[in-house]
Amino acid sequence: MTTEVRSLREFKMPDVGEGLTEAEILSWYVKPGDTVTDGQVVCEVETAKAAVELPIPFTGVVEQLFFAEGATVDVGTVIISVAVAGEAPAPAAPAAAPAPAAAAAAEAAEPERREVLVGYGPRTGGSQRRARRTTAAAPAPVAVPAAAPAPAPAPAPVAAPAPAVAVTGDRPLAKPPVRKLAKDLGIDLRAVTPTGPDGVITREDLHAHAAAVAVPAPALVVEQAAEPAAAPVAVPGAGDVRVPIKGVRKATAQAMVASAFTAPHVTEFVQVDVTRTMKFVRRLKESGELGRDVRVSPLLLVAKALLTAIKRNPEINAQWDEAAQEIVIKGQVNLGIAAATPRGLIVPNIKDAGAKTLSGLAVSLGELIDTARQGKTAPGDMQGGTVTITNVGVFGVDSGTPILNPGEAAILAFGAVRELPWVHKGKVVPRQVTTLALSFDHRLVDGELGSKVLADIAGILEHPKRLITWG
């Protein structure tokens, strides 16, 4: 005869590493009394890096929510408890029971499993509960119905059978829930080191991989979000308004200060006659050569011009390694596009953008901008950028001195396109003109290299059909 048992499991704010110590709970997707399953998203939180949906790693009934929406919670603090149900194992025969000494040794040998959340997997080792802050500002637990008396201690629930592993050809081995989690986190399974039996990638492998990769901090703006961020509104004559600095905005401020006072910035400017580029954009839109549903904009050709210039001058796609005192020239171009979102400025990037055709780049650029506007950019999409574009022209701004995205050697600002008097074929005529500004890290990019890259971009935009190959 089997007996149902219940045990209370605690779900803690994830230890995200990288020096982050807290996160804000943006929204709860469950309430006390709801049934949750392993892998189900229970809440969304915002750290200094990004907003992330957190799935719970076990199945049961929600017992209590410890913090309300809007609360800022220390990493390692319990945020939700779940009553987990299962079956008690049948009593073992006396002869099969292990000796007390052997049982104690086995218990000592098995490390405790600490539950952490999205992107930062379980760690083994002794756990130590953090003392909860007792300041007046600490949020009170959310009220919940009275719980049934806790049962006497019982063996852990029996785990449900694991789903079959899906394998096709040379695809990495992983269970369907793990593949879904990898997709949500923006992780390429081929880059993950498996530790499961027979080379199967586990949930813990994904967490460990995500925690090991640094997320680049935000830079400048490129595309305006569809919905502005909710913020206090300043009214003339109504007194001071204070806006809390937290989450992505806090990370932006810290990263820009660090970048400005770490990398010696140099900015160069050039005015460019982009009349032919604008005509080329109109032709591509009208003809549908890149695809019927593909978004075509001047930013697309600016991005392709930058990638072409980098191909000819690969030394600018580099990184400064302070520890090794080396310049690392990157093997591929991960093109960052600075984007304004309701939560602040982020810089998702297009992986290996230099290998894409114009049509492929257009598709990737459209998807990147749409995802950023929806606030759904995965952490993986903000990792590993090598060079950035910021489109200040969408706000009617002619130019600026963009600050480098930390860890990158260059950033290109694309200004507004205006009709100006211009000398063309010996005559002063109205032409469409823009200003480009290239900031670069003078430790690894000297004036000659920076000037060559900027001049190359300008030349391509003056004659786009002659220098850009697309398909």
Summary of the structure (lengths in Angstrom):
residues: 471
radius of gyration: 27.0
end to end distance: 68.2
largest distance: 103.4
contacts: 1398
relative contact order: 0.12
helix: 28%
strand: 24%
